[in-house]
């Protein structure tokens, strides 16, 4: 059984999800790009998510976002489910779109960690050997210059009922995350960190696939064999050792308190108080939950 996730209001995350069997089901195309961006805007608006940066590669996506109201699971459920249904319909597929247990939401503990993971997200097309400059990635990608802007996206003709209840168009704002002096400061720091990562990746002897070859790939293909398949799945990230240790200690205390509360609940004691950050028991079963403060 997967350990419960602590979902606290105001947390900033790096979110990642991979396609089933590492297939290139998100290969860039006008329709795929529009579907993903529209659903992203829809899910963010419905659940009050603040989006800071995104990159959608051919077989996975990365988002950097802040969750003011502790609604991250509901946001991701809507995003992943609707993207999967729409793109499966366009590809004539019926199988699972997302790889099981590939979801990752890493809490970012400080502005330095947010900066690092934002640069990591935006440098992903270069680090993966796909394009020499992230700006030439033909899929969805938020440039540092776009921070602070509002993207307007129309409801796709693909899959979505033109007479349905979903909005005909939606706006998606790319905001600066908490902890930065200004939007301009965040933009400049990300641009510098991205340039460093791109320069490092440019020294790779393997070369780059290039935008044309990226676009010509079949969605049912899989990437090069040496792409990592497994690795660590952390729940927090911090470059500060002591902040990381303290966050892990808090997470351990949360898990212990959650287990004790769940034992009481299963024993029929419904007046038990679950720890702050409890999501499923609170939302689905109506359990009482301590305040985040």
C-alpha positions in Angstrom: 0.0 0.0 0.0 1.3 3.4 -0.9 2.0 5.7 2.0 -0.4 8.6 2.3 0.7 11.9 0.8 0.6 15.0 3.0 -1.1 17.8 1.0 -0.6 21.2 2.7 -2.0 24.5 1.4 0.6 26.8 -0.2 3.1 24.1 -1.1 5.1 24.4 -4.3 5.8 21.2 -6.3 7.6 19.7 -9.3 5.0 17.4 -10.8 5.9 14.7 -13.3 3.9 12.0 -15.1 5.0 9.5 -17.7 3.1 7.7 -20.5 2.4 4.0 -20.5 5.3 1.8 -21.5 7.4 4.9 -22.2 5.5 5.4 -25.4 5.7 8.8 -27.2 1.9 9.4 -26.8 2.5 13.1 -26.2 4.5 13.6 -29.4 4.1 17.3 -30.3 1.4 18.2 -32.8 -1.0 21.1 -33.0 -3.9 19.0 -31.7 -1.9 17.4 -28.9 -0.5 20.7 -27.8 -3.9 22.4 -27.8 -5.6 19.5 -25.9 -3.0 19.5 -23.1 -2.8 23.2 -22.7 -6.6 23.6 -22.6 -7.0 20.8 -20.0 -4.2 22.3 -18.0 -5.9 25.7 -18.0 -9.2 24.1 -17.1 -7.9 22.0 -14.2 -5.8 24.9 -12.8 -8.8 27.3 -12.9 -11.2 24.7 -11.4 -8.9 23.9 -8.4 -7.1 27.2 -7.9 -3.6 26.0 -8.9 -0.9 28.6 -9.7 1.2 27.5 -12.6 4.8 28.7 -12.9 6.4 26.6 -15.6 5.7 23.6 -17.8 7.4 21.3 -20.3 5.5 18.5 -22.2 7.9 16.1 -23.8 6.9 13.2 -26.0 6.5 10.7 -23.2 6.1 12.7 -20.0 5.4 16.1 -18.7 6.8 18.4 -15.9 4.9 21.2 -14.1 6.1 23.6 -11.5 3.1 24.9 -9.5 1.8 26.2 -6.2 -1.3 24.7 -4.5 -2.8 27.4 -2.4 -5.9 25.4 -1.3 -4.4 21.9 -0.9 -6.3 20.7 -4.1 -3.3 19.0 -5.9 -4.8 15.5 -6.1 -8.1 16.7 -7.5 -6.2 19.0 -10.0 -4.0 16.1 -11.2 -7.0 13.7 -11.4 -8.8 16.0 -13.8 -5.7 16.9 -15.8 -4.6 13.3 -16.3 -8.0 11.8 -16.9 -9.2 14.3 -19.5 -5.9 14.4 -21.4 -5.8 10.6 -21.5 -9.4 10.4 -22.8 -9.0 13.1 -25.4 -5.6 11.9 -26.8 -6.6 8.2 -26.7 -9.6 9.1 -28.8 -7.3 11.0 -31.3 -4.9 8.0 -31.5 -7.6 5.3 -31.6 -6.4 3.7 -28.4 -8.2 2.1 -25.5 -5.4 1.1 -23.3 -4.0 3.0 -20.3 -2.4 6.3 -21.3 -0.3 6.9 -18.2 2.2 4.5 -16.7 0.9 3.1 -13.4 2.6 4.6 -10.3 4.5 7.1 -12.5 3.0 10.1 -10.8 5.5 12.2 -8.9 4.9 15.4 -6.9 8.1 16.7 -5.2 7.6 19.4 -2.6 10.1 22.3 -3.1 11.2 23.7 0.2 12.9 27.0 -0.7 13.1 29.6 -3.5 16.5 28.1 -4.4 14.9 24.7 -4.9 12.0 26.2 -6.9 14.6 27.9 -9.1 16.6 24.7 -9.6 13.6 22.6 -10.5 12.2 25.3 -12.8 15.5 25.4 -14.7 15.5 21.6 -14.8 12.0 21.5 -16.2 12.8 24.0 -19.0 16.1 22.4 -19.9 14.5 18.9 -20.2 14.3 18.8 -24.0 18.1 19.6 -24.2 19.1 17.3 -21.4 17.2 14.5 -23.1 19.2 15.0 -26.3 16.2 16.1 -28.3 17.0 19.7 -29.3 20.1 21.9 -29.0 18.1 24.8 -27.5 15.0 24.4 -25.4 13.4 27.3 -27.3 13.4 25.1 -30.4 11.3 22.4 -28.7 8.2 22.0 -30.9 5.9 20.9 -28.0 4.6 22.8 -25.1 7.3 24.7 -23.2 7.1 27.9 -21.1 10.0 30.2 -21.8 11.4 32.5 -19.0 10.2 35.4 -21.0 6.6 34.1 -20.7 6.5 34.3 -16.9 3.8 36.9 -15.9 2.0 36.4 -19.2 -1.5 35.1 -19.8 -2.0 32.3 -22.4 -5.3 32.1 -24.1 -6.3 28.7 -25.5 -9.5 27.7 -27.4 -11.4 24.6 -26.7 -10.1 21.9 -29.1 -12.4 20.6 -31.8 -10.9 17.2 -31.1 -13.0 15.1 -28.6 -14.7 18.1 -26.9 -18.4 18.6 -27.7 -18.8 22.0 -29.3 -22.2 22.2 -27.5 -20.9 21.0 -24.2 -20.6 22.9 -20.9 -16.8 23.4 -21.0 -15.7 27.0 -21.8 -15.0 27.9 -25.4 -11.7 29.5 -24.3 -9.7 29.7 -21.2 -6.8 31.8 -19.9 -3.8 30.4 -18.2 -1.5 32.7 -16.2 2.1 31.9 -15.6 2.9 33.5 -12.3 6.1 33.9 -10.2 6.3 31.4 -7.3 6.4 32.5 -3.7 9.7 33.7 -2.2 11.1 35.8 -5.1 11.5 39.6 -4.9 9.7 40.2 -8.1 8.6 38.6 -11.3 11.5 40.2 -13.1 14.0 38.7 -10.6 12.5 35.2 -11.0 12.6 35.6 -14.8 16.2 36.6 -14.9 17.4 33.9 -12.4 15.6 31.2 -14.4 17.0 32.4 -17.7 20.6 32.3 -16.3 20.1 28.9 -14.7 18.6 27.5 -17.9 21.5 28.8 -20.0 23.9 27.0 -17.7 22.1 23.7 -18.0 21.9 24.1 -21.8 25.6 24.8 -22.1 26.4 21.7 -20.0 24.1 19.5 -22.2 25.7 20.9 -25.4 28.9 19.2 -24.5 27.3 15.7 -24.8 29.0 13.5 -27.5 25.6 11.9 -28.4 24.3 14.9 -30.4 20.6 16.0 -30.7 17.7 14.4 -32.4 16.4 17.7 -33.8 12.8 19.1 -34.1 12.1 17.5 -37.5 12.9 14.0 -36.3 11.0 14.6 -33.1 7.9 15.5 -35.0 8.2 12.5 -37.3 8.2 9.9 -34.5 5.3 7.6 -34.2 3.3 7.9 -30.9 3.6 4.2 -30.3 7.4 4.3 -30.5 9.6 4.3 -27.4 12.7 6.4 -26.7 16.3 5.3 -27.0 17.1 2.2 -24.9 19.5 4.0 -22.6 16.8 6.3 -21.1 16.6 5.6 -17.4 13.6 3.4 -16.4 13.7 3.5 -12.6 15.1 5.8 -10.0 14.4 7.4 -6.7 10.9 8.8 -6.1 11.4 11.5 -3.5 8.5 13.5 -2.0 10.6 16.6 -1.1 13.6 18.3 -2.7 16.0 20.7 -1.1 19.6 21.7 -1.7 19.9 22.6 2.0 20.8 19.5 4.0 19.2 20.7 7.2 16.0 21.8 5.6 15.7 18.4 4.0 16.4 16.6 7.3 13.7 18.7 9.0 11.2 18.2 6.3 11.8 14.4 6.4 11.3 14.5 10.2 8.0 16.3 9.7 6.9 13.8 7.1 7.8 10.9 9.4 5.7 12.4 12.2 2.8 12.9 9.8 2.9 9.3 8.7 3.0 8.0 12.3 0.1 10.3 13.3 -1.9 9.3 10.2 -1.4 5.5 11.0 -2.6 6.0 14.6 -5.7 8.0 13.4 -6.5 5.4 10.7 -6.3 2.6 13.3 -8.8 4.5 15.4 -11.0 5.1 12.4 -11.0 1.5 11.4 -11.9 0.5 15.0 -15.1 2.6 14.7 -13.9 5.7 16.5 -15.1 8.4 14.1 -14.3 11.4 16.3 -10.6 10.9 15.7 -8.6 13.8 14.4 -6.3 13.2 11.4 -3.0 15.2 11.1 -2.7 18.4 9.0 -2.3 17.6 5.3 -4.5 14.5 5.3 -6.4 14.5 2.0 -8.2 11.3 1.0 -9.8 10.6 4.4 -10.9 14.3 4.7 -12.3 14.7 1.2 -13.7 11.3 0.5 -14.7 10.1 4.0 -15.4 13.3 5.8 -12.8 12.7 8.5 -11.9 15.6 10.8 -8.4 17.0 10.1 -6.1 19.3 12.1 -5.4 22.7 10.7 -2.3 23.2 8.6 -1.1 25.9 11.1 
